[in-house]
Amino acid sequence: MNLPIKPYWDLLANYLKPQKKTVLWLALLLIVSIGLQLANPQIVKYFIDTASEPVASGTAAFQQGLNKLLGAAALFMSVAVVRQAITLTAVYVGENVAWTATNALRADLALHCLRLDMAFHKQHKPGELIERVDGDVNKLANFFSQLFIQLTSNVLLLIGVIVLLWLVDWRVGVSITAVSLLGVAALNYLRTLTVPRWEALRQTEATLFGFLEEWLTGTETIRTTRAEPYILQKMLRLGRERWLRMRNAIKVNVFVWNLPLGVFTLAYIAAHIFGTTLFRDGALTIGGIYLIFYYIDVIKEPLWRINRQIEDLQRAAASINRIMALQAEQPTMLDGPGVHVSAGPLAVTFDHVSFFYADDPETMILQNVDFCLEPGTVLGLLGRTGSGKSTLTKLLFRFYDPTEGAILLGSGPTQFDLRDARQAELRRHIGLVTQEVQLFHASVRDNLTLFDPTISDEKILAVLEELGLMPWLVSLPSGLDSPLQADASLSAGEAQLLAFVRVFLADPGLVIMDEASSRLDPVTELKIERAIDKLLANRTGIIVAHRLATVQRADEIIILGNGRITEHAPRTQLAADPNSQFAQLLITGLEEAIT
């Protein structure tokens, strides 16, 4: 695979453009450093030629020559010190440029992933995305700093040395130019062989890290099911695959590393031939011969570095390919033109909705679901596992769009299709409470407000007081500033109440709640019941119910079976009909019948 240079340039230009002045300053430092590196050998040449001149000791000419030598030595040392200072400054500036650019790239990729559809996240594990957003970008840190600095400076240094060798003698210039072009062409060819190998290695590493993330997350389940042998076997298989791909990439790199040896050999042969001939003919001084060999050594160093940087570039190329592939992913759930969403409880209409997941079009999850929910009504959604309850709530929150039919919110002239609304505006009016409450590594305040700085502490405290969570807050060492972590040891009841606080603070007109099926102690269950009553007051509610107490507060009941509505009516009507499914559920026991 021959990855063109354009993607490198596009990526550099995009993320270095905001630092244009800094990059120009860096370029100036590089040019000055290269100029000083090329100038110092000229000083040494002058020193050697001056020292070689036959001058009688004790004469004025001798003293004059000695002064020239001392001046040349002082100038050489001054240039060397200044060059080192400039090089250190360039490295510092380059690192600053690199970290600024890579942090911006990480933020862009993370935001891009958050904007992608649930279908994308269903296909890609969190560990794989972490490797893309952080691992691949880490590989580019050197690309933006050291690689950018050194590759550019070494190429300029190589050009500068060749120009100076042409000035020494055109025959020397021709031979060294030919050798250098041969080396560059060979390196470029080898690059086309190594890029796909490094890219395959990066993909294998992403798969391995995704598996590790999945394994570590499910440690408890793995232990209880005694699946450790399978996990270890799969990890060893992935580890072996990673090792084989790495070995394959390194095999090709062996040729890349050994290539400069042949180039240097040809260069030294040319220097010996032309240096000897020109000195014998009187066309070169001893200082001139030194200059040729010194400049070949100067060429040797940048070629070695370019060789090393080409390897980094190959790894960067694989990461760039994967980053571009991620950036090429586009959401299919696009914002509509925008509609006005009225405040207060919202009416909900499912207009003959059918749905299947894109990766399994043969399996219809919902089939011809059709119902209307008036504003302020609470709907209890029942059905066995796999009946389509969770999918229905995901469609309403617009994680997916219906395959057929439409979902409408509002009533009368303000009614609108979900696809016509902007997603951010839509989700400000819909609150979602899931069984699993996601906590963030942040303060209690940020976990409750979801990082919305416009929500005041007074409002947060009022909601916590209303839901009976003030004792829990008081028990924390720093109140709202206390840190929480994703793995914080909260009970199921506490986590559910925190989710209620989030919805209260958002104050939506429609609440969708997938009720936790966990068994709770009586005190916590009482708190949950009170919180649900307050949460549903003056709001439309759709509850995936698992407890009898929750069903009893519903105004209407829908029972799903195999993706279809098998029963829909007011709760009191169904409860009074002994032949209804709902009445049978109440008799047999709700928890046992619908799980």
N, C-alpha and C positions, 0 to 999 in steps of 0.2 A: 504494500500500500504506500502510495506516495502522497503524504499529507502536504499540501501546498503551504507556502509561507504566509499567505493572506490571513488564515485564522489567527496565526501568532500576532500579526500586525494589528488586526482588528481588535483582538483582546487587549493588547498593549495600549492602543490608541484610546479605546473606550475608557479604560480605568486609569490611564496616566494623564488624560486630558485635564481633569480637575486639578492636577498638580503640575500644570504646564510650566510655571515659573521655577518650581523646584527641579523639574527635569532639565530645564535649560541650564540652570546653575550646575547641575550634575554633569551635563555635557561639557560645560566650560571647564570644570575641574578635570575631566577625563582628557580633554584636548591638551591642557597645560601639562598634565602629568606625562602624557605620551611625548610631548615636545621635549620635556626635560630628560626623559629616558633616552631619547634619540640624541640629545645634545651632549650628554656626558661622555660617550665614547669619542666624540670629536675632540673633547678636552684632553682625553687620554692620548689620542693620536698626536695632538699638538705637543703634549708632554714628551712622548717617546721620540718624536722627530727632533725636538729641541735638544733633548738629552743626547741624541746621536750625533749632533753636529760637533766636529773636531774644533775645540777651542783651547788655547793655551791657558794653563792655570795661573792665576794672579793677575791677569790682564783685565782691562775694562770690559772687554767682550765677555769674559768669563763671568764677571759679576752681573753683567746685564742678563746673560743666559740663566744664571742662578735665580735672579729675581723673577724671570719669566716662569721658571719651573715652580717656584714657591707660589707665585700668583695663580698658576694653573692648578696646583694642588688645592689651594684655598677655594678657588672657584668650584672645583670638582666636589669638595666636601659640602660647600654651601648648597649646590644644586641637589646633591643627594639628600640632605636634610630637608630642604624645601619640598622635594618630590615625595618623601615619606609623609610629611605633614599633609600634603594635598591628597595623597592616597588614602590616609586615615579619614580625612574629611569626606572624601568621595564614598568610602564604604559606609560611613555613618548616614550620609544623606540617602544613599541607595537603600539601606535597610529601612529607613523611615518611609521612603517611597513604596517599598515592597509591602510593609505591614499596612499602610494606608490603603493600598490597592487591593490586597487580599481580603482585608476586613470588609471593604465595600462589596467585593465579589461574593463573600460569604452571605452578607446581608441580602444581596439581590437574589441569590439562589434560594435562601431560606424563604424569602417573601414569595418567590415564584412557586415553590413547593406548596406553600400555604394557599395559594390561589388555584392550584390544580384541583380537579374534581376528586370525589371520593373513589371513583373507578380507578384512577391512577394510584391512589394510596392503597387500594385493595390489592393491586398487582405488585407493589413495591414495599418491601419490609422497611421499618424504621431504621434498622441497622444499615441497610443498603443506602438509604438517603443520607444518613449521617456520614457515611464514607464518601458519598458524592460531594456533600456540602462542605465537609471539613477535611477529609482525607485527600481528595483530589486537589482542593484549593491549597492545602499545605504543600503539595508537590509543586505548586506554582509560585510559592514564596521565593524560592531561589530563581525562578524564571523572571520575576519582577525586580529582584535586587541584584544578587551576585551574578546571576546568569546574564542579565541585561547589561550590567556594568562591564563584566569581564569579557563577554563575547564581543560587545561593541568595541571596547578598548583594545582587545587583542587583534581584532580585524584591522582597526586603524593603525595599530602598531606594526602589523605585518605589511600593510601598504606603505607606511612611512619608511620601514627598513628597505624594502625593495626599491623605492625611489632613490634613497641614499646610495644603495649599491649600484644603481644605474649611473649615478653621478661619479662614483669611483671609477667604473669602467663598464662600457656597454656590454662586453662579453660576460662579465660577472653578473650583470643585471639580467641578461637573457637567461643564463643557466639557472640562477636562483628563482627567477620568475616562473620558469617552466616547471621546476621541482615543486614550487609552492602550489601552482595551479593543479598539478598532478595530485598532490596531497588533498587539496580541497575537493576535487572531483571525486576522489576515492571515498572521502569521508561522507560526502553527500549521497553517494550510491549506497554506502553501508547504512545510512540513516533510513533509507526506504525499506531495508530489510528488518531493522530492529523496532520501528514504531509499532507495527501490528503485534509484535511479541510482547512489548511492554503494555500495550492496551489490553491484550488478553490476560496478562498478569493482574492488572488493576481490576478487571471485571471479576476474576476469580477471588481476589481479596475482598471485593464488595460482597460477593455471595457468602464468603466465609464469615465476615463480620455480621452480616444479616442473620446468619444461622446462630452465631454466638449470642446476639441480642435476643433472638427468639428463645434460645435455650435458657439464658439467664433469667428472662422474664417468667418463664414457666418452670422454674426450679422445683417449686412445691409440687406441681402436678407430676413432673418427671419422677420425683422421688416416690410419690404415693403409688404410681403405676409401675415402678421398677423398670423404667425405660432407660436407665443409665447405659447399659451395654449398647443399645441402638444409637444413643446420642454420641457415645465415644467412637463407635465405628464410623458414623457419618462424619464426625469431626476429623478423624484420621484420614478419611477418604478425601475430604476437602483440603486438608493440610498437605496431603501428598500431591493433589492436583496443583496446588499453589507452588509447591517445590518444583514440580516438573516444568511448569510454565516459567518459573524463575530461571531454572537451569537452561531452558531453551533460549531465553533472552540473553543470558550471560555468555552462552556459547558464541553467539554472533558478536558480542561485545569484545571477545578475545581478539578478533580480527581488527576491530576498531582501535584497541589499545596498542597492538603491534604495528599498525600501519606507519606511525611516525618514525619508527626505527629505520625502515627502508628509506624514507624521505630524507632523514638526517644523513644517512650514509651517502646518498647521491649528492647532497649539498656539500659535505666535507670533501668528497672526491673532486667536485668542481672547484672548490676553493683552493685545494692543493695544486691542481693543474694550472689554473689561471694565476694564482698568487706567485708560484715559482716562475712561470713564464714572464709575467709582467715585471717582477723584481729583477730578473736577469737582464731584461731589456731596458731597465732603468725607468720604467713607466710607473713604478710603485715604490714608495718608501717602506721602511720597516713598520712605521706607524700605519701606513695604508694597509699592509698585510694584516696587522693586528685588527684593524677596523673591519676587514672582511670576515675574519674568524669570529670577532666579537658579535657582529651583526647576525652571523649564522646562529650563534648561541642565542641571540635575542629572538630570532625566528623560531628556534627550537622551543623556547619556553611558551610563546603564544600558541604554537601548533599543539603542544601537549595540552595546554589549557583548553584550546578550542576542541580538542579531542574529548576531553573530560566534559566540557560544556555541551558537546553534541549528545553525549549520553544523557545528561540532564534534560536536554531539549527533547530527546526521544521520550523520556518519561513524562515531561511536560506535555508533549504532543498527545500521548495517550490520555492524560487527564483533561486536556483541552477538548479532545474528541468527546469524552464522556460528559464534560460540562456543557458542550454545545448540544449534545443529544438531549440533555435534561432541559436546557433552555428552549429547545425546539418543541418540547411537549407543550401543548396549548389546551387551556380549559375549554370544554364543550358547553359548560354551563355559563353562558354569557349574560351580562346584564341586559335588561330590557330598556326601553326608552325612558322609563321612570313614571311612576304614578303617585298620586296622593293617597297615603294610608291614613285613614281617620283614627283618632284616638278612641279609646274605649274598647269594649268587647267586640270581637270580629266574628262575622258569620263565615262558615266554612262550607264549601260545596265541592264534592267530588263528582265530576260529570263523566260517567262511564269510563273510568280510569282502568287501564291495563298496563302492566309493566313486567319487563324481564331485564336481567342484567346483561350487559353487552358481551360478557365473556361466556354466557350460557343462554343463547337465544331460544333454545329448545324448551327451557323451563319457564313457564309463566308464573311469576310470583304473585301478582294480583290480576284478577280477571273481571272486567266489567263492574268495578266497584262504583256504586252510585248512591249518594246520600247527601242530605243538606242539614247543616247544623245551625240553628238560630243563635244570634249573639247572646252571650251569657249562659248558654247551655253547657252542661258537663256531660261528656260522652264517655262511657266505660267501654273499652275495647277488649274483647275476650277472644280466646282461641288457643289451640294447642301450639306447641313449639313448631315453627315452620309454616304457620298458617298465613303469615304475611303482616303481622301486627307491626313489627319494628320497621319493615319496609314502608308501610303506610305513613308512619311518622317521619321517616327520612324524606319521603316525597313531599310532605307538607312543609318541612323545613328547607326544602329544595336542595338537598344533597344530590338528588337525581331528578330528572324530568320524566314525566310519564311517557311510556311508549305510545299509548293511545289515550285519547280523552284529554281532559283539562282539570286543573285544580284552581278554584276561584276563592278569593277572600272578599269579605265585605258584602253589602247587599244594596239593591237599588242602583242608583246612578254611580255610586262609588265602588261598585263591584269590579274586580280586576283579576286577570289571569296572573298566576305567580310569575310566569315567564316575561310579563311586561314590566315587572318591578325591578329596581336595582337591589341586588342581594343584600348590601349593607343596610339599606333602608328597610327591607323586608324583615331582616333578622332583628332589627330594633323593636319590632312589634310582635315577635314570636319568641317565647321563652321555651327552652328545651332542658328538661331534667332527665338525664340518663341514669341507668342503674350504676354504672361505673363513673364516679366523680373524679375528674382529672385535677390534681393539684400541681402547682408550679413551684419551683425553687425560688420563692420570693416571700415577701412579708404577707401577713394575714390580710392587710389592707389590699394589696395588689391581687391576692387570690380571690377576694370577694368582689372587687370592682373590675376584675380582669383588665387591670392597668389603665383604667379610665380616670384621669386626674380631675375630671369635672365633678365627680361624686364626693361630697363633703364627708368628713368624719362624723359629723352630727347625724347625717342621714344613715350612715352605716351603723352607728350605735343604736339609733332608734329601731332599725330593723332587727338587730341582734336582740334587743330588749323585747321586741314584739314576739319573736320566735323562741324566747327563753334560752338564748345562748350567751347571755351576759356572764353567768357563772363560769362557763368555759373560757370566755375571753379574759376574765379576771384572773383565772388560774395560770395564764400565760405570763412569762416574765416581763415582756415589754408590750403587752397589749396588742394593738393593731400593728405595731412595728415588729412583733415577734416573727422570726422566720419560720416558714413552712417548707417542707420538701415534698417531692413527688411521692416518696415512700413514707410519708408521715403516718404514724400509727394512730389513725382516727378510726373509731368504730363505724360500722355501717350506718348507724343512726346519725352520728355527728356529720359524716360525709354528706348524707342526704340533706340534712338541715343546712349545711354550707351551700349546697346547690340551690336550695330554696332562697337563701339570702341573695345569691347572684340574680335570681329571677326577680325578686322583690325590688332590688336596686334598679333593674332595667325597666320595670313597670310595663310589661307588654300587654297587649289586648288578647292574646291567645297563648295559652300554656299547654305544652305537650309534655307529658310525664310518663316515662317508662318506670313504673314503680319498682323499687327494690324488692326482690323476692326473699331477701335474708330474713331469718327469724330474729325478732327484736325483743328485748326485755320490756315488760309492761310500761315502765316509766318512759322509756325512749319512744315506744309505740304511741303513747298518749301525746308526747310532744310532736311526733310526726303527724298525727291526725289533726291536732290543732293547727299546725303549720299549713297542712293541705287546705283546711277550711279557709284560712286567711288568704292563702295563695289563690284560691279559686273565686274569692269574693269579687263580684263585678268583672269577671273575666270569663271568656270562653275556655273550656278545658277539654282536652282529650287525654285520657289516662289508660295506659296499658296496665290493667289491674291484675294483681296477684292475691289481694287480701279481700275478704268479705266486707270489711268495714269501708274500704275504698269504693267497692261496687255500690254499696248502699247510698252513697252520696251522689251517684250519677243520675242525671235526668233521663238519659237515653242509653240503650245498650246496643252494641253491634257485636255479633259473634262471627268470626271469620273461620272458614274451613277450606283448605286447599286454595287459598287466594280469593275466594268468593265470599260475599255476605250471605250467610245462611240464616241469619235472624237479625232484624232491626226493628225496634219499637221502643216506646217509653218503658222505663224500668218497671214502674208499678203495673203496667199492663201485662208485661211478660211474667212478672212474679205471680200475678193472679191467674195466669193460664197454666194449668198443670201439665198441659201437653207441650209447652215451650221448652226449648233447650235450656234457657236461662233458669227456669223453675227446676229442671232436673239437676242443673249445676248446684243450685242452692241446697238441694236435698242431698246430693252425693258428696258435697264438700268442694268448694271452689278451688282450693289450692291443689288438691289431688287431681281434679278433673281437667285443668287447663295447663298443666306443666308436663 
